Amino acid sequence: MKTSRKIVIVGGVAGGASAAARARRVDENAEIHIFERGPYISFANCGLPYFIGGEIQDRSRLLIMTPEKMWARSRVQAHVNHEVISIDRAAKTIRVRRPDGTEQDVSYDKLILSQGARPIVPPIPGADLPNVFTLRDVPDMDRIVAFLETQRPKTAAVIGGGFIGLEMAEAFHRRGMHVTIIERFPHILPLLDSDMAADLQNHLYGRGLDLKTSAEARALTAQGVELADGSLIPAELILLSVGVKADVGLAREAGIEIGVTGGVKTNARMESSDPDIYAVGDAAETTHALTGARTRIPLAGPANRQGRIAGSNAAGGHFTYPGALGTSIVRILHMMAATTGLSSAQAAKAGLTFFTSVTRDNSHAGYYPGSKPTVIKVVAEEGTGRLLGAQIVGEEGVDKRIDVLSTAIAARMSVFDLENLDLAYAPPFGSANDPINVAGFVADHIVRGDISSISPDEWKRNGEFLLDVRDPEELARFGSLEDAVNIPLHELREHLSELPRDRKILVYCQKGQRGYLAACALKGSGLDNVINLRGGFAQAQLQGCVLEPEPSADRLVCKV
């Protein structure tokens, strides 16, 4: 008689619970166990900040699956408050510590590790104070909520401006607290390119949040955060959100190979260096879907899909994981920021030759009420136009557009394909040319080189004639580049004789489109040495030009 295979999963939540459910669907006769050291087998960890902020009010809705439901639905035996403390690969057993402190050995045919990652607690004085928290699971959430309800703090500091840090900053803000975000890098959301992060930060200033970038916490106290420069950020509550570290202690002690990123090294089948042991989720090192480089992407979506694949294969299937693009999105107050694929920095590190384009458009038809500015940055391969990455900052429609771009990257599409995507249009939802189409138009012009262009971060002054084609009121409102000559676009053709033919002309507007139109008109009129400043004056500001008063005029000039 054939004996049923025994599949043991260490850790629940996204990866482990998905693995168990999938393994059962593949093999109805397998014996499947989950051992979870915490009290909950499957919970919505991405929802924790929204419960703290009060948007989710029913705590039970965060508890996705209980051991009783898992047994009733899938005949999976889920053991909570059971900690796996060692793996004996030769004997194919794990040692489990029960809730009462006793230990037992459990055998396995296939073992799946889904232990996730632990929040990093920096070695600074005060990290163990009662007003200092991290957020990883439901008990962490409960401790924060209890502190909020009993102590009623009015000030909070969030150390770390990544996804969780921003979500928690918003949660504290929603509870009426004054919040300061402290980030040691030059800008929040380090995954974003600096110009896109600057755009996000500009929208957040003055909205009830303080941002301290390039700031290092030196000590934590009951009164707040002492920074390396000696200043004190008042904070009755402090949240540490400086990143996570893969929980790979079990695997390392068992002699399983740990990859260059600090996660358990896996192949496309999610197998570790031991073919009977799989790893999924935050603790697993996989590959990037674009570059093939080893990577670890601690996101719930990849964890779920990796769990499905590992569960399938542990139960006898033959599935492979194609890698991840790292598609992610965060909301902070009224703004959203999203990214997929490679940033400029990541593309450069991968040794790719690329260009970028930035477009600023309306989230839906401008004549329909409520339209919001949307900024899209595309990273594409030089010459071919193949999409490598994208970033979006805006208040509306960011989610659907980053998903379209993620799909386009996965399909190995180019910027030429973006031009012709047939996307849904009605005035409340988009425009006849969606912002994604427009991003394709602009990137297409760059690839084809029909009009020379340059991004502000690449441009250095070299004796060009600077032509500002905006309307005069825009100069008064926004400022201008130093020494630029203003000829509004609608008057340009009447002033062609005033433009130099022995100097390069750098033309710009506020966002880039009118600069492109002006460059086309100049080129068509026989002025060949013309270049358009991509993203216009708005992008130049984000790239770090400094606005200073102009002595001879009642406006500001941008020193580049």
Secondary structure, DSSP 8 states (H G I E B T S, - for coil): -----EEEEE--HHHHHHHHHHHHHH-TT-EEEEEESSS-SEE-GGGHHHHHTTSS--GGGGEEE-HHHHHHHH--EEEET-EEEEEETTTTEEEEE-TTS-EEEEE-SEEEE---EEE---S-TTTTSTTEE--SSHHHHHHHHHHHHHH--SEEEEE--SHHHHHHHHHHHHTT-EEEEE-SSSSSSTTS-HHHHHHHHHHHBTTTEEEE-S--EEEE-SSEEEETTS-EEE-SEEEE-S-EEE--HHHHHTT--B-TTSSEE--TT-B-SSTTEEE-GGGEEEEBTTT--EE----HHHHHHHHHHHHHHHTT-------B---EEEEETTEEEEEEE--HHHHHHTT--EEEEEEEEESS-TTSTT--EEEEEEEEETTT-BEEEEEEEESSSHHHHHHHHHHHHHTT-BHHHHHT------TTT--SS-HHHHHHHHHHHHHHTSS-EE-TTT---SS-EEEE-S-HHHHHHH-EETT-EE--GGGGGGGGGGS-SSS-EEEE-SSSHHHHHHHHHHHHTT--SEEEETTHHHHHHHTT-EEEE-TTSSSEEEE-
